[in-house]
């Protein structure tokens, strides 16, 4: 395993660990999800450049587009919950409450 592969894997696992253990605020969960998506994007981009395949070069662009849509949707949900509940604490985001 090269140093670059280890760094990408460590970045993904660090983001996953942050998502699992630091779920106090909704914004921190979104940042961890974005870190995971960026680690996957960098890994996919490096894999496409190493294989020198032009057929796979659209995959990283599709992934970063979906990641941007996910970030925009997450921030819209964050603003909506901040307006309705007054904070972005995850314990306040119970779907069973009216």
Backbone atoms as SQL, in Angstrom:
CREATE TABLE atoms (id INTEGER PRIMARY KEY, chain TEXT, resi INTEGER, resn TEXT, atom TEXT, x REAL, y REAL, z REAL);
INSERT INTO atoms VALUES
  (1, 'A', 1, 'UNK', 'N', 0.851, -1.167, 0.000),
  (2, 'A', 1, 'UNK', 'CA', 0.000, 0.000, 0.000),
  (3, 'A', 1, 'UNK', 'C', 0.900, 1.234, 0.000),
  (4, 'A', 2, 'UNK', 'N', 0.667, 2.114, -0.934),
  (5, 'A', 2, 'UNK', 'CA', 1.486, 3.307, -1.037),
  (6, 'A', 2, 'UNK', 'C', 1.058, 4.334, 0.008),
  (7, 'A', 3, 'UNK', 'N', 1.868, 5.348, 0.156),
  (8, 'A', 3, 'UNK', 'CA', 1.573, 6.401, 1.126),
  (9, 'A', 3, 'UNK', 'C', 0.322, 7.173, 0.734),
  (10, 'A', 4, 'UNK', 'N', 0.115, 7.378, -0.555),
  (11, 'A', 4, 'UNK', 'CA', -1.074, 8.104, -1.010),
  (12, 'A', 4, 'UNK', 'C', -2.344, 7.311, -0.716),
  (13, 'A', 5, 'UNK', 'N', -2.332, 6.007, -0.977),
  (14, 'A', 5, 'UNK', 'CA', -3.497, 5.172, -0.686),
  (15, 'A', 5, 'UNK', 'C', -3.783, 5.130, 0.812),
  (16, 'A', 6, 'UNK', 'N', -2.725, 5.036, 1.612),
  (17, 'A', 6, 'UNK', 'CA', -2.898, 5.031, 3.054),
  (18, 'A', 6, 'UNK', 'C', -3.485, 6.350, 3.547),
  (19, 'A', 7, 'UNK', 'N', -3.057, 7.466, 2.980),
  (20, 'A', 7, 'UNK', 'CA', -3.573, 8.774, 3.373),
  (21, 'A', 7, 'UNK', 'C', -5.045, 8.916, 3.032),
  (22, 'A', 8, 'UNK', 'N', -5.439, 8.465, 1.853),
  (23, 'A', 8, 'UNK', 'CA', -6.847, 8.546, 1.449),
  (24, 'A', 8, 'UNK', 'C', -7.698, 7.643, 2.331),
  (25, 'A', 9, 'UNK', 'N', -7.228, 6.436, 2.607),
  (26, 'A', 9, 'UNK', 'CA', -7.961, 5.518, 3.471),
  (27, 'A', 9, 'UNK', 'C', -8.068, 6.073, 4.887),
  (28, 'A', 10, 'UNK', 'N', -6.990, 6.641, 5.400),
  (29, 'A', 10, 'UNK', 'CA', -7.011, 7.225, 6.736),
  (30, 'A', 10, 'UNK', 'C', -7.958, 8.411, 6.806),
  (31, 'A', 11, 'UNK', 'N', -8.009, 9.229, 5.768),
  (32, 'A', 11, 'UNK', 'CA', -8.925, 10.370, 5.731),
  (33, 'A', 11, 'UNK', 'C', -10.373, 9.895, 5.751),
  (34, 'A', 12, 'UNK', 'N', -10.672, 8.873, 4.976),
  (35, 'A', 12, 'UNK', 'CA', -12.030, 8.332, 4.957),
  (36, 'A', 12, 'UNK', 'C', -12.409, 7.756, 6.318),
  (37, 'A', 13, 'UNK', 'N', -11.502, 6.994, 6.926),
  (38, 'A', 13, 'UNK', 'CA', -11.798, 6.390, 8.218),
  (39, 'A', 13, 'UNK', 'C', -11.888, 7.422, 9.331),
  (40, 'A', 14, 'UNK', 'N', -11.091, 8.480, 9.249),
  (41, 'A', 14, 'UNK', 'CA', -11.181, 9.549, 10.246),
  (42, 'A', 14, 'UNK', 'C', -12.518, 10.278, 10.147),
  (43, 'A', 15, 'UNK', 'N', -12.991, 10.490, 8.929),
  (44, 'A', 15, 'UNK', 'CA', -14.305, 11.119, 8.749),
  (45, 'A', 15, 'UNK', 'C', -15.415, 10.208, 9.235),
  (46, 'A', 16, 'UNK', 'N', -15.292, 8.914, 8.986),
  (47, 'A', 16, 'UNK', 'CA', -16.299, 7.975, 9.450),
  (48, 'A', 16, 'UNK', 'C', -16.307, 7.894, 10.980),
  (49, 'A', 17, 'UNK', 'N', -15.141, 7.932, 11.581),
  (50, 'A', 17, 'UNK', 'CA', -15.052, 7.926, 13.039),
  (51, 'A', 17, 'UNK', 'C', -15.654, 9.192, 13.620),
  (52, 'A', 18, 'UNK', 'N', -15.388, 10.317, 12.990),
  (53, 'A', 18, 'UNK', 'CA', -15.989, 11.572, 13.439),
  (54, 'A', 18, 'UNK', 'C', -17.492, 11.550, 13.326),
  (55, 'A', 19, 'UNK', 'N', -18.010, 10.935, 12.284),
  (56, 'A', 19, 'UNK', 'CA', -19.457, 10.825, 12.114),
  (57, 'A', 19, 'UNK', 'C', -20.057, 9.901, 13.165),
  (58, 'A', 20, 'UNK', 'N', -19.330, 8.863, 13.544),
  (59, 'A', 20, 'UNK', 'CA', -19.864, 7.904, 14.509),
  (60, 'A', 20, 'UNK', 'C', -19.831, 8.434, 15.937),
  (61, 'A', 21, 'UNK', 'N', -18.803, 9.191, 16.293),
  (62, 'A', 21, 'UNK', 'CA', -18.624, 9.570, 17.695),
  (63, 'A', 21, 'UNK', 'C', -18.991, 11.008, 18.030),
  (64, 'A', 22, 'UNK', 'N', -18.972, 11.911, 17.076),
  (65, 'A', 22, 'UNK', 'CA', -19.237, 13.318, 17.361),
  (66, 'A', 22, 'UNK', 'C', -20.509, 13.765, 16.661),
  (67, 'A', 23, 'UNK', 'N', -21.630, 13.251, 17.133),
  (68, 'A', 23, 'UNK', 'CA', -22.901, 13.550, 16.500),
  (69, 'A', 23, 'UNK', 'C', -23.726, 14.531, 17.324),
  (70, 'A', 24, 'UNK', 'N', -23.085, 15.515, 17.912),
  (71, 'A', 24, 'UNK', 'CA', -23.828, 16.461, 18.724),
  (72, 'A', 24, 'UNK', 'C', -24.568, 17.464, 17.849),
  (73, 'A', 25, 'UNK', 'N', -23.884, 18.017, 16.883),
  (74, 'A', 25, 'UNK', 'CA', -24.471, 19.031, 16.018),
  (75, 'A', 25, 'UNK', 'C', -24.655, 18.475, 14.605),
  (76, 'A', 26, 'UNK', 'N', -25.677, 18.968, 13.933),
  (77, 'A', 26, 'UNK', 'CA', -25.966, 18.549, 12.565),
  (78, 'A', 26, 'UNK', 'C', -24.873, 19.030, 11.604),
  (79, 'A', 27, 'UNK', 'N', -24.305, 20.194, 11.885),
  (80, 'A', 27, 'UNK', 'CA', -23.250, 20.737, 11.018),
  (81, 'A', 27, 'UNK', 'C', -22.001, 19.863, 11.057),
  (82, 'A', 28, 'UNK', 'N', -21.643, 19.334, 12.221),
  (83, 'A', 28, 'UNK', 'CA', -20.468, 18.461, 12.290),
  (84, 'A', 28, 'UNK', 'C', -20.706, 17.152, 11.530),
  (85, 'A', 29, 'UNK', 'N', -21.942, 16.657, 11.543),
  (86, 'A', 29, 'UNK', 'CA', -22.256, 15.457, 10.765),
  (87, 'A', 29, 'UNK', 'C', -22.138, 15.735, 9.268),
  (88, 'A', 30, 'UNK', 'N', -22.583, 16.914, 8.836),
  (89, 'A', 30, 'UNK', 'CA', -22.452, 17.273, 7.417),
  (90, 'A', 30, 'UNK', 'C', -20.991, 17.418, 7.004),
  (91, 'A', 31, 'UNK', 'N', -20.169, 17.978, 7.875),
  (92, 'A', 31, 'UNK', 'CA', -18.748, 18.134, 7.552),
  (93, 'A', 31, 'UNK', 'C', -18.074, 16.771, 7.451),
  (94, 'A', 32, 'UNK', 'N', -18.438, 15.837, 8.328),
  (95, 'A', 32, 'UNK', 'CA', -17.872, 14.488, 8.244),
  (96, 'A', 32, 'UNK', 'C', -18.310, 13.781, 6.961),
  (97, 'A', 33, 'UNK', 'N', -19.564, 13.939, 6.583),
  (98, 'A', 33, 'UNK', 'CA', -20.031, 13.350, 5.317),
  (99, 'A', 33, 'UNK', 'C', -19.304, 13.950, 4.121),
  (100, 'A', 34, 'UNK', 'N', -19.066, 15.250, 4.174),
  (101, 'A', 34, 'UNK', 'CA', -18.352, 15.899, 3.071),
  (102, 'A', 34, 'UNK', 'C', -16.899, 15.426, 3.003),
  (103, 'A', 35, 'UNK', 'N', -16.286, 15.203, 4.157),
  (104, 'A', 35, 'UNK', 'CA', -14.922, 14.662, 4.175),
  (105, 'A', 35, 'UNK', 'C', -14.854, 13.266, 3.593),
  (106, 'A', 36, 'UNK', 'N', -15.857, 12.451, 3.876),
  (107, 'A', 36, 'UNK', 'CA', -15.902, 11.111, 3.296),
  (108, 'A', 36, 'UNK', 'C', -16.055, 11.165, 1.784),
  (109, 'A', 37, 'UNK', 'N', -16.919, 12.043, 1.318),
  (110, 'A', 37, 'UNK', 'CA', -17.116, 12.167, -0.130),
  (111, 'A', 37, 'UNK', 'C', -15.863, 12.687, -0.833),
  (112, 'A', 38, 'UNK', 'N', -15.162, 13.626, -0.209),
  (113, 'A', 38, 'UNK', 'CA', -13.937, 14.134, -0.830),
  (114, 'A', 38, 'UNK', 'C', -12.832, 13.087, -0.857),
  (115, 'A', 39, 'UNK', 'N', -12.753, 12.245, 0.178),
  (116, 'A', 39, 'UNK', 'CA', -11.769, 11.164, 0.166),
  (117, 'A', 39, 'UNK', 'C', -12.075, 10.174, -0.950),
  (118, 'A', 40, 'UNK', 'N', -13.344, 9.854, -1.140),
  (119, 'A', 40, 'UNK', 'CA', -13.730, 8.951, -2.237),
  (120, 'A', 40, 'UNK', 'C', -13.437, 9.599, -3.583),
  (121, 'A', 41, 'UNK', 'N', -13.698, 10.901, -3.708),
  (122, 'A', 41, 'UNK', 'CA', -13.433, 11.609, -4.959),
  (123, 'A', 41, 'UNK', 'C', -11.945, 11.598, -5.303),
  (124, 'A', 42, 'UNK', 'N', -11.103, 11.881, -4.327),
  (125, 'A', 42, 'UNK', 'CA', -9.660, 11.897, -4.584),
  (126, 'A', 42, 'UNK', 'C', -9.163, 10.498, -4.935),
  (127, 'A', 43, 'UNK', 'N', -9.653, 9.480, -4.227),
  (128, 'A', 43, 'UNK', 'CA', -9.266, 8.107, -4.545),
  (129, 'A', 43, 'UNK', 'C', -9.710, 7.682, -5.928),
  (130, 'A', 44, 'UNK', 'N', -10.922, 8.047, -6.305),
  (131, 'A', 44, 'UNK', 'CA', -11.426, 7.696, -7.639),
  (132, 'A', 44, 'UNK', 'C', -10.676, 8.441, -8.732),
  (133, 'A', 45, 'UNK', 'N', -10.331, 9.701, -8.479),
  (134, 'A', 45, 'UNK', 'CA', -9.569, 10.471, -9.452),
  (135, 'A', 45, 'UNK', 'C', -8.169, 9.899, -9.648),
  (136, 'A', 46, 'UNK', 'N', -7.509, 9.538, -8.549),
  (137, 'A', 46, 'UNK', 'CA', -6.180, 8.941, -8.667),
  (138, 'A', 46, 'UNK', 'C', -6.226, 7.579, -9.344),
  (139, 'A', 47, 'UNK', 'N', -7.265, 6.805, -9.072),
  (140, 'A', 47, 'UNK', 'CA', -7.389, 5.506, -9.722),
  (141, 'A', 47, 'UNK', 'C', -7.588, 5.663, -11.227),
  (142, 'A', 48, 'UNK', 'N', -8.403, 6.645, -11.624),
  (143, 'A', 48, 'UNK', 'CA', -8.613, 6.876, -13.061),
  (144, 'A', 48, 'UNK', 'C', -7.344, 7.370, -13.742),
  (145, 'A', 49, 'UNK', 'N', -6.555, 8.169, -13.040),
  (146, 'A', 49, 'UNK', 'CA', -5.315, 8.657, -13.657),
  (147, 'A', 49, 'UNK', 'C', -4.249, 7.561, -13.712),
  (148, 'A', 50, 'UNK', 'N', -4.256, 6.639, -12.752),
  (149, 'A', 50, 'UNK', 'CA', -3.287, 5.555, -12.773),
  (150, 'A', 50, 'UNK', 'C', -3.600, 4.535, -13.858),
  (151, 'A', 51, 'UNK', 'N', -4.883, 4.277, -14.093),
  (152, 'A', 51, 'UNK', 'CA', -5.243, 3.314, -15.135),
  (153, 'A', 51, 'UNK', 'C', -5.253, 3.948, -16.516),
  (154, 'A', 52, 'UNK', 'N', -5.195, 5.273, -16.587),
  (155, 'A', 52, 'UNK', 'CA', -5.182, 6.036, -17.831),
  (156, 'A', 52, 'UNK', 'C', -6.362, 5.659, -18.731),
  (157, 'A', 53, 'UNK', 'N', -7.504, 5.501, -18.106),
  (158, 'A', 53, 'UNK', 'CA', -8.709, 5.144, -18.848),
  (159, 'A', 53, 'UNK', 'C', -9.575, 6.379, -19.036),
  (160, 'A', 54, 'UNK', 'N', -9.821, 6.750, -20.259),
  (161, 'A', 54, 'UNK', 'CA', -10.682, 7.893, -20.540),
  (162, 'A', 54, 'UNK', 'C', -12.160, 7.535, -20.347),
  (163, 'A', 55, 'UNK', 'N', -12.445, 6.242, -20.354),
  (164, 'A', 55, 'UNK', 'CA', -13.818, 5.796, -20.181),
  (165, 'A', 55, 'UNK', 'C', -14.315, 6.054, -18.751),
  (166, 'A', 56, 'UNK', 'N', -13.407, 5.982, -17.781),
  (167, 'A', 56, 'UNK', 'CA', -13.777, 6.157, -16.382),
  (168, 'A', 56, 'UNK', 'C', -13.614, 7.593, -15.892),
  (169, 'A', 57, 'UNK', 'N', -13.194, 8.504, -16.747),
  (170, 'A', 57, 'UNK', 'CA', -12.884, 9.858, -16.286),
  (171, 'A', 57, 'UNK', 'C', -14.122, 10.675, -15.946),
  (172, 'A', 58, 'UNK', 'N', -15.298, 10.232, -16.348),
  (173, 'A', 58, 'UNK', 'CA', -16.529, 10.956, -16.008),
  (174, 'A', 58, 'UNK', 'C', -16.994, 10.621, -14.595),
  (175, 'A', 59, 'UNK', 'N', -16.542, 9.515, -14.035),
  (176, 'A', 59, 'UNK', 'CA', -16.985, 9.086, -12.709),
  (177, 'A', 59, 'UNK', 'C', -16.655, 10.093, -11.599),
  (178, 'A', 60, 'UNK', 'N', -15.428, 10.631, -11.521),
  (179, 'A', 60, 'UNK', 'CA', -15.169, 11.619, -10.465),
  (180, 'A', 60, 'UNK', 'C', -16.008, 12.884, -10.605),
  (181, 'A', 61, 'UNK', 'N', -16.282, 13.295, -11.826),
  (182, 'A', 61, 'UNK', 'CA', -17.097, 14.497, -12.007),
  (183, 'A', 61, 'UNK', 'C', -18.544, 14.253, -11.578),
  (184, 'A', 62, 'UNK', 'N', -19.060, 13.069, -11.843),
  (185, 'A', 62, 'UNK', 'CA', -20.418, 12.739, -11.393),
  (186, 'A', 62, 'UNK', 'C', -20.466, 12.659, -9.871),
  (187, 'A', 63, 'UNK', 'N', -19.419, 12.124, -9.265),
  (188, 'A', 63, 'UNK', 'CA', -19.369, 12.014, -7.813),
  (189, 'A', 63, 'UNK', 'C', -19.290, 13.380, -7.149),
  (190, 'A', 64, 'UNK', 'N', -18.482, 14.282, -7.675),
  (191, 'A', 64, 'UNK', 'CA', -18.365, 15.608, -7.070),
  (192, 'A', 64, 'UNK', 'C', -19.642, 16.414, -7.282),
  (193, 'A', 65, 'UNK', 'N', -20.366, 16.158, -8.380),
  (194, 'A', 65, 'UNK', 'CA', -21.651, 16.812, -8.593),
  (195, 'A', 65, 'UNK', 'C', -22.677, 16.339, -7.569),
  (196, 'A', 66, 'UNK', 'N', -22.723, 15.037, -7.325),
  (197, 'A', 66, 'UNK', 'CA', -23.634, 14.511, -6.312),
  (198, 'A', 66, 'UNK', 'C', -23.249, 15.000, -4.913),
  (199, 'A', 67, 'UNK', 'N', -21.964, 15.141, -4.669),
  (200, 'A', 67, 'UNK', 'CA', -21.511, 15.651, -3.378),
  (201, 'A', 67, 'UNK', 'C', -21.915, 17.102, -3.176),
  (202, 'A', 68, 'UNK', 'N', -21.852, 17.896, -4.222),
  (203, 'A', 68, 'UNK', 'CA', -22.284, 19.294, -4.119),
  (204, 'A', 68, 'UNK', 'C', -23.788, 19.380, -3.892),
  (205, 'A', 69, 'UNK', 'N', -24.548, 18.511, -4.547),
  (206, 'A', 69, 'UNK', 'CA', -25.997, 18.484, -4.319),
  (207, 'A', 69, 'UNK', 'C', -26.310, 18.053, -2.898),
  (208, 'A', 70, 'UNK', 'N', -25.566, 17.089, -2.387),
  (209, 'A', 70, 'UNK', 'CA', -25.757, 16.630, -1.009),
  (210, 'A', 70, 'UNK', 'C', -25.439, 17.740, -0.020),
  (211, 'A', 71, 'UNK', 'N', -24.396, 18.488, -0.280),
  (212, 'A', 71, 'UNK', 'CA', -24.027, 19.580, 0.619),
  (213, 'A', 71, 'UNK', 'C', -25.071, 20.692, 0.591),
  (214, 'A', 72, 'UNK', 'N', -25.573, 21.005, -0.584),
  (215, 'A', 72, 'UNK', 'CA', -26.609, 22.031, -0.690),
  (216, 'A', 72, 'UNK', 'C', -27.891, 21.624, 0.002),
  (217, 'A', 73, 'UNK', 'N', -28.287, 20.368, -0.159),
  (218, 'A', 73, 'UNK', 'CA', -29.494, 19.871, 0.501),
  (219, 'A', 73, 'UNK', 'C', -29.313, 19.834, 2.012),
  (220, 'A', 74, 'UNK', 'N', -28.143, 19.408, 2.443),
  (221, 'A', 74, 'UNK', 'CA', -27.867, 19.370, 3.878),
  (222, 'A', 74, 'UNK', 'C', -27.883, 20.750, 4.508),
  (223, 'A', 75, 'UNK', 'N', -27.325, 21.727, 3.825),
  (224, 'A', 75, 'UNK', 'CA', -27.342, 23.087, 4.364),
  (225, 'A', 75, 'UNK', 'C', -28.741, 23.675, 4.362),
  (226, 'A', 76, 'UNK', 'N', -29.557, 23.324, 3.373),
  (227, 'A', 76, 'UNK', 'CA', -30.951, 23.783, 3.372),
  (228, 'A', 76, 'UNK', 'C', -31.721, 23.174, 4.537),
  (229, 'A', 77, 'UNK', 'N', -31.488, 21.897, 4.825),
  (230, 'A', 77, 'UNK', 'CA', -32.126, 21.258, 5.975),
  (231, 'A', 77, 'UNK', 'C', -31.622, 21.882, 7.267),
  (232, 'A', 78, 'UNK', 'N', -30.338, 22.221, 7.321),
  (233, 'A', 78, 'UNK', 'CA', -29.768, 22.865, 8.506),
  (234, 'A', 78, 'UNK', 'C', -30.427, 24.212, 8.772),
  (235, 'A', 79, 'UNK', 'N', -30.610, 25.010, 7.745),
  (236, 'A', 79, 'UNK', 'CA', -31.255, 26.317, 7.905),
  (237, 'A', 79, 'UNK', 'C', -32.709, 26.140, 8.332),
  (238, 'A', 80, 'UNK', 'N', -33.406, 25.175, 7.729),
  (239, 'A', 80, 'UNK', 'CA', -34.810, 24.955, 8.086),
  (240, 'A', 80, 'UNK', 'C', -34.960, 24.487, 9.527),
  (241, 'A', 81, 'UNK', 'N', -34.111, 23.579, 9.977),
  (242, 'A', 81, 'UNK', 'CA', -34.212, 23.114, 11.360),
  (243, 'A', 81, 'UNK', 'C', -33.761, 24.179, 12.339),
  (244, 'A', 82, 'UNK', 'N', -32.822, 25.001, 11.943),
  (245, 'A', 82, 'UNK', 'CA', -32.387, 26.082, 12.822),
  (246, 'A', 82, 'UNK', 'C', -33.498, 27.112, 12.994),
  (247, 'A', 83, 'UNK', 'N', -34.275, 27.330, 11.953),
  (248, 'A', 83, 'UNK', 'CA', -35.404, 28.265, 12.059),
  (249, 'A', 83, 'UNK', 'C', -36.550, 27.687, 12.869),
  (250, 'A', 84, 'UNK', 'N', -36.826, 26.398, 12.715),
  (251, 'A', 84, 'UNK', 'CA', -37.974, 25.819, 13.417),
  (252, 'A', 84, 'UNK', 'C', -37.644, 25.409, 14.844),
  (253, 'A', 85, 'UNK', 'N', -36.474, 24.814, 15.076),
  (254, 'A', 85, 'UNK', 'CA', -36.123, 24.298, 16.398),
  (255, 'A', 85, 'UNK', 'C', -35.233, 25.244, 17.198),
  (256, 'A', 86, 'UNK', 'N', -34.605, 26.200, 16.568),
  (257, 'A', 86, 'UNK', 'CA', -33.761, 27.150, 17.275),
  (258, 'A', 86, 'UNK', 'C', -32.315, 26.729, 17.442),
  (259, 'A', 87, 'UNK', 'N', -31.968, 25.491, 17.115),
  (260, 'A', 87, 'UNK', 'CA', -30.574, 25.038, 17.205),
  (261, 'A', 87, 'UNK', 'C', -30.369, 23.894, 16.217),
  (262, 'A', 88, 'UNK', 'N', -29.113, 23.493, 16.085),
  (263, 'A', 88, 'UNK', 'CA', -28.809, 22.383, 15.174),
  (264, 'A', 88, 'UNK', 'C', -28.390, 21.128, 15.936),
  (265, 'A', 89, 'UNK', 'N', -28.822, 21.002, 17.172),
  (266, 'A', 89, 'UNK', 'CA', -28.492, 19.813, 17.951),
  (267, 'A', 89, 'UNK', 'C', -29.219, 18.598, 17.384),
  (268, 'A', 90, 'UNK', 'N', -28.518, 17.488, 17.315),
  (269, 'A', 90, 'UNK', 'CA', -29.087, 16.284, 16.726),
  (270, 'A', 90, 'UNK', 'C', -30.201, 15.700, 17.586),
  (271, 'A', 91, 'UNK', 'N', -30.148, 15.926, 18.911),
  (272, 'A', 91, 'UNK', 'CA', -31.189, 15.372, 19.767),
  (273, 'A', 91, 'UNK', 'C', -32.529, 16.081, 19.570),
  (274, 'A', 92, 'UNK', 'N', -32.511, 17.267, 18.985),
  (275, 'A', 92, 'UNK', 'CA', -33.754, 17.987, 18.706),
  (276, 'A', 92, 'UNK', 'C', -34.387, 17.567, 17.393),
  (277, 'A', 93, 'UNK', 'N', -33.699, 16.790, 16.588),
  (278, 'A', 93, 'UNK', 'CA', -34.183, 16.431, 15.256),
  (279, 'A', 93, 'UNK', 'C', -34.919, 15.090, 15.269),
  (280, 'A', 94, 'UNK', 'N', -35.844, 14.923, 16.152),
  (281, 'A', 94, 'UNK', 'CA', -36.631, 13.711, 16.219),
  (282, 'A', 94, 'UNK', 'C', -37.797, 13.826, 15.252),
  (283, 'A', 95, 'UNK', 'N', -37.949, 12.867, 14.360),
  (284, 'A', 95, 'UNK', 'CA', -39.004, 12.919, 13.353),
  (285, 'A', 95, 'UNK', 'C', -40.397, 12.621, 13.921),
  (286, 'A', 96, 'UNK', 'N', -40.455, 12.054, 15.121),
  (287, 'A', 96, 'UNK', 'CA', -41.742, 11.708, 15.699),
  (288, 'A', 96, 'UNK', 'C', -42.413, 12.897, 16.387),
  (289, 'A', 97, 'UNK', 'N', -41.675, 13.991, 16.573),
  (290, 'A', 97, 'UNK', 'CA', -42.269, 15.164, 17.197),
  (291, 'A', 97, 'UNK', 'C', -43.084, 15.938, 16.169),
  (292, 'A', 98, 'UNK', 'N', -44.155, 16.545, 16.623),
  (293, 'A', 98, 'UNK', 'CA', -44.997, 17.353, 15.728),
  (294, 'A', 98, 'UNK', 'C', -44.539, 18.790, 15.743);
